[in-house]
Amino acid sequence: MNTIHVDVVSAEESIYSGEARFVALPGESGELGIYPRHTPLITRIKAGSVRIETADGGEEFVFVAGGILEVQPDCVTVLSDTAIRGKDLDEEKANAAKAAAEEALKNAKSEIDMARATSELAVLAAQLSALRKYRKK
């Protein structure tokens, strides 16, 4: 079977490691699709869902808060400060964090505070979107 090895790694741990038929993830300028024997590539990725079609035909979802993608013909590596398995996403926690970030944005005293809160909101919105996609499966 034609597969590619996939590693998704966060700052704390390896989130996923295994063989896959296909990987889809949020590139900076749109959705990227990676099949085995893809041309080598290094690029940044946005916050969102990494969808891995496993060798046995199943699907794994991992939420990433942005990061770096490295593609070699036989290996895909996703490096992200934050990566959460789809089944571990917690909607209540994400909604609470989003409300806190919205409050921080309202009370921002400087451009830096505003930029930090805006960035956090974007990541949390992507996390909630990924969670909804995962729940539909």
N, CA, C and O of each residue as an XYZ file, in Angstrom:
548
protein
N       0.840     -1.193      0.000
C       0.000      0.000      0.000
C       0.878      1.247      0.000
O       1.971      1.251      0.566
N       0.398      2.277     -0.625
C       1.117      3.524     -0.787
C       0.813      4.449      0.391
O      -0.258      5.052      0.442
N       1.758      4.565      1.347
C       1.511      5.413      2.517
C       2.693      6.341      2.764
O       3.760      6.199      2.168
N       2.469      7.292      3.658
C       3.485      8.246      4.072
C       3.474      8.281      5.594
O       2.408      8.205      6.205
N       4.650      8.396      6.215
C       4.694      8.454      7.678
C       4.347      9.872      8.133
O       4.854     10.844      7.573
N       3.486      9.994      9.145
C       3.048     11.298      9.643
C       3.374     11.407     11.125
O       3.058     10.510     11.907
N       4.013     12.518     11.509
C       4.255     12.847     12.914
C       3.657     14.218     13.177
O       3.952     15.177     12.465
N       2.806     14.312     14.212
C       2.291     15.608     14.669
C       2.810     15.772     16.090
O       2.516     14.961     16.969
N       3.592     16.841     16.304
C       4.281     17.025     17.578
C       3.960     18.397     18.149
O       4.009     19.402     17.440
N       3.626     18.432     19.454
C       3.421     19.711     20.141
C       4.670     20.007     20.959
O       5.617     19.221     20.967
N       4.667     21.137     21.642
C       5.801     21.492     22.492
C       5.971     20.470     23.619
O       7.080     20.271     24.115
N       4.877     19.826     24.022
C       4.921     18.902     25.160
C       5.117     17.441     24.774
O       5.797     16.700     25.485
N       4.524     17.013     23.645
C       4.497     15.570     23.368
C       4.234     15.270     21.897
O       3.864     16.147     21.116
N       4.437     14.001     21.546
C       4.054     13.518     20.226
C       2.550     13.252     20.276
O       2.085     12.493     21.127
N       1.794     13.862     19.383
C       0.332     13.746     19.384
C      -0.128     12.611     18.477
O      -1.079     11.897     18.796
N       0.552     12.450     17.349
C       0.204     11.383     16.409
C       1.469     10.933     15.696
O       2.295     11.759     15.308
N       1.618      9.646     15.525
C       2.716      9.096     14.735
C       2.200      7.826     14.083
O       1.796      6.892     14.775
N       2.210      7.782     12.756
C       1.722      6.586     12.079
C       1.717      6.757     10.569
O       2.078      7.808     10.041
N       1.302      5.703      9.894
C       1.240      5.704      8.432
C      -0.104      6.272      7.969
O      -1.136      6.061      8.606
N      -0.067      6.993      6.851
C      -1.294      7.594      6.325
C      -1.320      7.510      4.808
O      -0.285      7.425      4.148
N      -2.541      7.535      4.276
C      -2.734      7.590      2.821
C      -2.741      9.026      2.324
O      -2.353      9.312      1.191
N      -3.205      9.953      3.224
C      -3.419     11.346      2.831
C      -3.462     12.214      4.073
O      -3.920     11.769      5.126
N      -2.986     13.456      3.963
C      -3.043     14.421      5.063
C      -3.546     15.750      4.497
O      -3.055     16.218      3.470
N      -4.526     16.355      5.169
C      -5.015     17.686      4.779
C      -4.806     18.620      5.964
O      -5.082     18.250      7.106
N      -4.315     19.840      5.694
C      -4.089     20.782      6.775
C      -4.146     22.216      6.279
O      -4.032     22.467      5.079
N      -4.325     23.178      7.218
C      -4.525     24.578      6.840
C      -3.217     25.318      6.553
O      -2.546     25.771      7.480
N      -2.858     25.439      5.294
C      -1.678     26.213      4.914
C      -1.966     27.703      5.043
O      -3.120     28.107      5.186
N      -0.924     28.511      4.991
C      -1.110     29.960      5.141
C      -1.958     30.557      4.027
O      -2.681     31.527      4.254
N      -1.879     29.986      2.819
C      -2.686     30.551      1.730
C      -3.741     29.571      1.234
O      -4.147     29.624      0.073
N      -4.187     28.673      2.118
C      -5.262     27.753      1.753
C      -4.973     26.334      2.199
O      -3.896     26.026      2.709
N      -5.957     25.483      1.997
C      -5.866     24.079      2.410
C      -4.781     23.349      1.615
O      -4.685     23.497      0.397
N      -3.967     22.562      2.317
C      -2.932     21.750      1.670
C      -3.328     20.286      1.739
O      -3.855     19.828      2.753
N      -3.079     19.555      0.670
C      -3.308     18.118      0.646
C      -2.000     17.415      0.317
O      -1.348     17.739     -0.677
N      -1.618     16.460      1.145
C      -0.330     15.779      0.973
C      -0.561     14.289      0.759
O      -1.178     13.622      1.590
N      -0.066     13.776     -0.352
C      -0.087     12.348     -0.649
C       1.348     11.812     -0.562
O       2.299     12.594     -0.581
N       1.512     10.485     -0.467
C       2.860      9.916     -0.495
C       3.631     10.392     -1.732
O       3.041     10.620     -2.788
N       4.949     10.538     -1.594
C       5.859     10.981     -2.646
C       5.637     12.445     -3.055
O       5.931     12.831     -4.187
N       5.119     13.247     -2.130
C       4.936     14.676     -2.376
C       6.300     15.349     -2.519
O       7.288     14.893     -1.943
N       6.347     16.407     -3.271
C       7.566     17.203     -3.406
C       7.967     17.759     -2.039
O       7.094     18.190     -1.286
N       9.252     17.764     -1.692
C       9.688     18.339     -0.410
C       9.221     19.787     -0.262
O       9.207     20.555     -1.224
N       8.839     20.138      0.968
C       8.229     21.445      1.226
C       8.390     21.784      2.699
O       8.262     20.915      3.561
N       8.668     23.038      2.981
C       8.606     23.549      4.357
C       7.770     24.806      4.282
O       8.049     25.690      3.472
N       6.726     24.901      5.133
C       5.858     26.075      5.116
C       5.222     26.261      6.481
O       5.186     25.339      7.296
N       4.725     27.459      6.719
C       3.985     27.706      7.954
C       2.540     27.286      7.728
O       2.026     27.334      6.610
N       1.894     26.870      8.820
C       0.474     26.526      8.748
C      -0.294     27.387      9.746
O       0.259     27.873     10.732
N      -1.586     27.562      9.461
C      -2.465     28.364     10.310
C      -3.141     27.467     11.338
O      -3.082     26.241     11.245
N      -3.777     28.087     12.308
C      -4.569     27.348     13.286
C      -5.709     26.645     12.561
O      -6.351     27.225     11.684
N      -5.954     25.399     12.931
C      -7.047     24.642     12.325
C      -6.856     23.160     12.495
O      -6.107     22.702     13.358
N      -7.547     22.418     11.657
C      -7.604     20.967     11.761
C      -6.645     20.279     10.810
O      -6.594     20.601      9.622
N      -5.877     19.320     11.341
C      -5.073     18.428     10.504
C      -5.889     17.139     10.388
O      -6.187     16.494     11.394
N      -6.248     16.769      9.155
C      -7.027     15.538      8.937
C      -6.101     14.497      8.345
O      -5.490     14.708      7.298
N      -6.007     13.374      9.027
C      -5.115     12.298      8.599
C      -5.960     11.088      8.201
O      -6.682     10.526      9.024
N      -5.861     10.697      6.932
C      -6.534      9.475      6.477
C      -5.539      8.339      6.712
O      -4.541      8.222      6.001
N      -5.815      7.508      7.708
C      -4.862      6.484      8.126
C      -4.763      5.346      7.108
O      -5.613      5.201      6.230
N      -3.708      4.547      7.246
C      -3.437      3.448      6.312
C      -4.600      2.457      6.263
O      -4.847      1.846      5.223
N      -5.323      2.292      7.389
C      -6.444      1.335      7.430
C      -7.767      1.955      6.976
O      -8.817      1.321      7.082
N      -7.722      3.196      6.468
C      -8.931      3.840      5.954
C      -9.676      4.672      6.975
O     -10.673      5.310      6.637
N      -9.215      4.681      8.225
C      -9.848      5.511      9.261
C      -9.413      6.961      9.136
O      -8.650      7.319      8.239
N      -9.914      7.800     10.058
C      -9.541      9.212     10.057
C      -9.152      9.645     11.457
O      -9.789      9.267     12.440
N      -8.094     10.447     11.535
C      -7.679     11.076     12.780
C      -7.726     12.576     12.561
O      -7.376     13.064     11.486
N      -8.166     13.319     13.596
C      -8.153     14.775     13.537
C      -7.282     15.295     14.667
O      -7.350     14.808     15.796
N      -6.463     16.287     14.352
C      -5.649     16.948     15.371
C      -5.808     18.445     15.154
O      -5.637     18.936     14.039
N      -6.140     19.178     16.229
C      -6.202     20.629     16.148
C      -4.800     21.172     16.391
O      -4.133     20.760     17.340
N      -4.344     22.099     15.537
C      -3.065     22.766     15.762
C      -3.296     24.279     15.803
O      -4.128     24.819     15.074
N      -2.535     24.945     16.675
C      -2.641     26.400     16.789
C      -1.567     27.035     15.907
O      -0.810     27.893     16.362
N      -1.507     26.613     14.652
C      -0.477     27.094     13.748
C       0.804     26.301     13.952
O       0.870     25.425     14.815
N       1.822     26.612     13.155
C       3.085     25.907     13.299
C       3.822     25.786     11.983
O       3.652     26.594     11.070
N       4.650     24.750     11.910
C       5.495     24.510     10.743
C       5.192     23.121     10.192
O       5.014     22.162     10.943
N       5.138     23.036      8.872
C       4.953     21.760      8.178
C       6.211     21.466      7.384
O       6.697     22.311      6.632
N       6.738     20.252      7.560
C       7.840     19.793      6.713
C       7.363     18.548      5.992
O       6.879     17.604      6.617
N       7.502     18.547      4.665
C       7.110     17.391      3.854
C       8.346     16.858      3.155
O       9.072     17.608      2.503
N       8.584     15.557      3.294
C       9.584     14.824      2.529
C       8.796     13.760      1.763
O       7.660     13.475      2.141
N       9.343     13.165      0.711
C       8.572     12.200     -0.080
C       7.973     11.047      0.738
O       6.934     10.498      0.371
N       8.632     10.682      1.850
C       8.137      9.548      2.642
C       7.729      9.927      4.059
O       7.435      9.050      4.871
N       7.707     11.244      4.373
C       7.455     11.650      5.752
C       6.863     13.055      5.822
O       7.319     13.962      5.126
N       5.843     13.231      6.669
C       5.238     14.538      6.932
C       5.412     14.814      8.419
O       5.058     13.980      9.252
N       5.961     15.991      8.758
C       6.109     16.372     10.163
C       5.398     17.697     10.382
O       5.647     18.670      9.671
N       4.508     17.729     11.375
C       3.804     18.947     11.756
C       4.295     19.322     13.149
O       4.130     18.556     14.099
N       4.898     20.501     13.270
C       5.385     21.000     14.559
C       4.516     22.176     14.975
O       4.382     23.144     14.226
N       3.921     22.099     16.171
C       3.052     23.166     16.644
C       3.231     23.331     18.143
O       3.374     22.344     18.863
N       3.223     24.579     18.623
C       3.291     24.791     20.074
C       2.152     24.059     20.756
O       2.335     23.425     21.795
N       0.968     24.155     20.152
C      -0.228     23.525     20.712
C      -0.838     22.597     19.684
O      -1.149     23.010     18.566
N      -1.009     21.342     20.065
C      -1.684     20.357     19.212
C      -2.550     19.498     20.131
O      -2.083     19.009     21.159
N      -3.804     19.324     19.754
C      -4.761     18.590     20.588
C      -5.478     17.570     19.727
O      -5.998     17.916     18.667
N      -5.516     16.311     20.166
C      -6.262     15.277     19.431
C      -7.731     15.692     19.371
O      -8.274     16.239     20.331
N      -8.362     15.425     18.230
C      -9.770     15.790     18.063
C     -10.634     15.293     19.198
O     -11.511     16.013     19.677
N     -10.392     14.047     19.640
C     -11.242     13.479     20.692
C     -11.003     14.138     22.045
O     -11.807     13.969     22.962
N      -9.888     14.902     22.187
C      -9.581     15.568     23.457
C     -10.024     17.024     23.499
O      -9.898     17.679     24.534
N     -10.545     17.544     22.374
C     -11.005     18.935     22.362
C     -12.186     19.091     23.313
O     -13.063     18.229     23.371
N     -12.204     20.175     24.042
C     -13.235     20.420     25.052
C     -13.948     21.730     24.718
O     -13.384     22.813     24.882
N     -15.196     21.620     24.245
C     -15.933     22.805     23.794
C     -16.172     23.801     24.923
O     -16.076     25.011     24.720
N     -16.484     23.287     26.117
C     -16.750     24.179     27.244
C     -15.518     25.021     27.584
O     -15.611     26.232     27.780
N     -14.354     24.348     27.651
C     -13.094     25.056     27.958
C     -12.774     26.068     26.873
O     -12.370     27.193     27.168
N     -12.953     25.671     25.610
C     -12.643     26.562     24.491
C     -13.562     27.779     24.502
O     -13.109     28.895     24.249
N     -14.855     27.578     24.794
C     -15.786     28.706     24.863
C     -15.445     29.641     26.015
O     -15.542     30.860     25.873
N     -15.043     29.077     27.163
C     -14.667     29.893     28.320
C     -13.415     30.715     27.991
O     -13.336     31.896     28.330
N     -12.448     30.088     27.334
C     -11.216     30.790     26.957
C     -11.515     31.883     25.938
O     -10.909     32.954     25.973
N     -12.457     31.608     25.022
C     -12.824     32.603     24.007
C     -13.470     33.817     24.681
O     -13.181     34.958     24.322
N     -14.346     33.564     25.661
C     -14.990     34.669     26.391
C     -13.933     35.500     27.130
O     -14.012     36.728     27.153
N     -12.956     34.833     27.727
C     -11.880     35.541     28.442
C     -11.053     36.384     27.466
O     -10.669     37.509     27.786
N     -10.781     35.844     26.284
C     -10.006     36.588     25.280
C     -10.792     37.793     24.767
O     -10.219     38.857     24.533
N     -12.109     37.625     24.592
C     -12.955     38.746     24.157
C     -12.950     39.852     25.205
O     -12.903     41.035     24.870
N     -13.000     39.458     26.480
C     -12.954     40.419     27.587
C     -11.607     41.139     27.590
O     -11.551     42.354     27.784
N     -10.522     40.393     27.375
C      -9.179     40.988     27.334
C      -9.080     41.989     26.181
O      -8.438     43.031     26.314
N      -9.710     41.675     25.059
C      -9.689     42.571     23.909
C     -10.411     43.884     24.242
O      -9.947     44.969     23.889
N     -11.563     43.761     24.933
C     -12.321     44.961     25.321
C     -11.520     45.841     26.266
O     -11.611     47.067     26.205
N     -10.726     45.213     27.149
C      -9.984     45.956     28.165
C      -8.531     46.228     27.774
O      -7.736     46.665     28.606
N      -8.187     45.972     26.521
C      -6.804     46.151     26.075
C      -6.371     47.603     26.273
O      -7.069     48.535     25.872
N      -5.210     47.772     26.897
C      -4.698     49.113     27.195
C      -3.646     49.550     26.173
O      -3.302     50.730     26.103
N      -3.137     48.604     25.384
C      -2.081     48.965     24.426
C      -2.256     48.146     23.151
O      -3.044     47.201     23.095
N      -1.500     48.539     22.135
C      -1.513     47.800     20.866
C      -1.081     46.353     21.094
O      -1.627     45.437     20.480
N      -0.103     46.148     21.975
C       0.413     44.801     22.240
C      -0.673     43.943     22.890
O      -0.875     42.794     22.496
N      -1.374     44.499     23.887
C      -2.478     43.770     24.529
C      -3.536     43.407     23.489
O      -4.051     42.288     23.479
N      -3.853     44.359     22.617
C      -4.878     44.150     21.599
C      -4.443     43.059     20.616
O      -5.233     42.185     20.261
N      -3.184     43.118     20.182
C      -2.671     42.118     19.240
C      -2.673     40.730     19.873
O      -3.027     39.747     19.221
N      -2.281     40.649     21.135
C      -2.237     39.357     21.828
C      -3.650     38.773     21.945
O      -3.852     37.589     21.674
N      -4.614     39.587     22.341
C      -5.997     39.114     22.496
C      -6.594     38.728     21.148
O      -7.315     37.734     21.055
N      -6.305     39.499     20.105
C      -6.812     39.198     18.763
C      -6.258     37.867     18.270
O      -6.986     37.052     17.703
N      -4.962     37.656     18.490
C      -4.317     36.409     18.084
C      -4.920     35.221     18.831
O      -5.193     34.176     18.240
N      -5.124     35.395     20.136
C      -5.709     34.323     20.949
C      -7.132     34.004     20.478
O      -7.522     32.839     20.410
N      -7.896     35.041     20.155
C      -9.265     34.833     19.656
C      -9.257     34.050     18.348
O     -10.096     33.169     18.155
N      -8.326     34.355     17.450
C      -8.250     33.654     16.163
C      -7.972     32.170     16.384
O      -8.579     31.319     15.735
N      -7.055     31.861     17.298
C      -6.724     30.463     17.592
C      -7.927     29.745     18.199
O      -8.228     28.610     17.831
N      -8.610     30.407     19.126
C      -9.768     29.774     19.781
C     -10.923     29.581     18.800
O     -11.618     28.567     18.861
N     -11.135     30.533     17.903
C     -12.184     30.373     16.888
C     -11.862     29.177     15.994
O     -12.755     28.407     15.640
N     -10.575     29.018     15.626
C     -10.162     27.873     14.801
C     -10.354     26.574     15.579
O     -10.755     25.560     15.008
N     -10.067     26.604     16.884
C     -10.232     25.405     17.706
C     -11.701     25.000     17.772
O     -12.023     23.819     17.648
N     -12.591     25.968     17.966
C     -14.029     25.660     18.019
C     -14.525     25.138     16.668
O     -15.356     24.231     16.613
N     -14.009     25.717     15.581
C     -14.385     25.250     14.249
C     -13.912     23.808     14.044
O     -14.651     22.976     13.519
N     -12.686     23.523     14.459
C     -12.144     22.162     14.340
C     -12.979     21.190     15.169
O     -13.252     20.068     14.740
N     -13.373     21.624     16.339
C     -14.184     20.788     17.229
C     -15.524     20.449     16.569
O     -15.972     19.303     16.620
N     -16.154     21.440     15.955
C     -17.443     21.190     15.284
C     -17.284     20.223     14.121
O     -18.129     19.351     13.917
N     -16.192     20.376     13.348
C     -15.917     19.450     12.230
C     -15.734     18.034     12.756
O     -16.281     17.074     12.214
N     -14.948     17.927     13.832
C     -14.655     16.614     14.417
C     -15.936     15.942     14.917
O     -16.122     14.739     14.729
N     -16.814     16.716     15.551
C     -18.055     16.166     16.120
C     -19.007     15.673     15.040
O     -19.800     14.762     15.280
N     -18.934     16.277     13.828
C     -19.823     15.866     12.739
C     -19.462     14.508     12.188
O     -20.306     13.844     11.586
N     -18.221     14.075     12.381
C     -17.746     12.817     11.807
C     -18.316     11.630     12.553
O     -18.023     10.485     12.207
